[in-house]
Amino acid sequence: MPRVLIAGCQQEISSFNPVICNYGFFTKTWGDEIVDGNRGQNTEVGGAIEALEQVPGMVLVPTYNAGAGSGGPLEHQSFLRIAHEFEEAIQPHAGNVDGVFLHFHGSMGTTEELDPEGYLIERARAILGEEIPFVFTGDIHGVTTARMLRHADGMAIYHTYPHTDFADTGRRAATQLVRMLEGGVKPVIARAVVPALVRGNELITETGLFGTQVRFAKSLYDNPKVLNAGMQIGNPFTDVPEVCSQAIVITDGDKELARESALKMAREFWPNRAKMQGVFTGLEESVREAASLDGPIAFTDASDAPSSGSPGDSNAIIAEVVRQGQSYSVLAPIVDRPVAAKAHELGIGATFKSTVGGKSDPRFVPLELELTVKSLYEGDGFPLETWGGHEDPGPTAVLEAGNLTLVVHSNPINLVDRALFLANGLDPKDFHATVVKSPHCEPQFFDDYVTCNFNVDAPGSTSANLPTLGHVNVKRPIYPLDYDAEYNGEVEIYSRG
Ligand SMILES: [Zn+2]
């Protein structure tokens, strides 16, 4: 009876977010909790369970998972505590499992370790042995490193952005594991690293240029020799040495097929690098132009997208609305724990003066406003419209300051749809303008009804205007930080056989 160990650790960080996150940021689950929480769900582990349980007599050995929302770099001691828990949980199974499934995102970073997932897989390998197959999963925005691939036999990458294929990705990784457990499969991994960081609408896999690479990767699965294939674009805000775009193809023993397939994806991706960058409207211009348009409009503030790792407390757009004296109604989410607490203390109807937002990142200046408490959020969280799950905004209040309606919350949460607004009884359609702190949302939430969605070139730790961020760790040269970067067509090969 085959026994497969399941473990994982996921976070995505922006190295440019000055708010360091810690152990408490992570939700930890142990043992059977992991299977119970994922079975039948659209999650990587959910898909893996489904694929693994196709095998008669399969015994799942769930051990440890630590997952967190996006944020700033993880305090290193917190990471070591997580790594210690991970090791303690898998140690008792050394010598007693036949395969390993690891659920990673791939874009972690600590204040000292710039390849945390590589560290974890290396430790797992040392504990569980060199001989058994290891597979892992990665987000399209993950950063797969040479160290991760040296210790793995395979991996699967999302084929969707915006992401929807979580379970399918787990299923693809686990299917490779099952094939290896059945015997006779000798994986060869080809990795083609493209020195380009990319952002923008062309990365939407259904409609954008990047869809060409993803469709090709998907087509490769028709060949039974192909075990897994995909392309990562990294998270450009995770400033680690190996952040890049990369095509990864894993075949059963066919080095040339793996190499050629990865190279084809990389070569066809490279000429599109300039088109796969953010296209912006200036902050001042966006705010001014919005006044002359029929609403509703959206101000996309991807520079402060908590789902990409920013603190969520940018007030750049509302400050510009105030500075220009614009009178149109604006709905905006903003993280400010002290202001939310003050509103809860004073109660509905109270009016107080306070600065709002801009407290955690020196790119911003706290904005002084006179605020009226319109409503208080008393719940303990809600699922996203997009992905389900559970988002806990902490103490939250709807505050009005003239034409501004602010949803002031305490914790940075994913703002990829309308969930925070709806939970507070607000409909973005009732406002002339809504600040949307996510690079892309499913069209039904905003794009389908707004007359204009400005991609605002606001400052912030997840600005798609990448050269403005100040990378120091990424391997150079890389486009667009270095306009003269070149792709040399090199392909790395990894094989444990
Ligand atoms: Zn992603």
Boltz pocket constraint, residues with backbone or C-beta under 6 A from the ligand:
constraints:
  - pocket:
      binder: B
      contacts: [[A, 139], [A, 140], [A, 141], [A, 142], [A, 163]]
      max_distance: 6.0
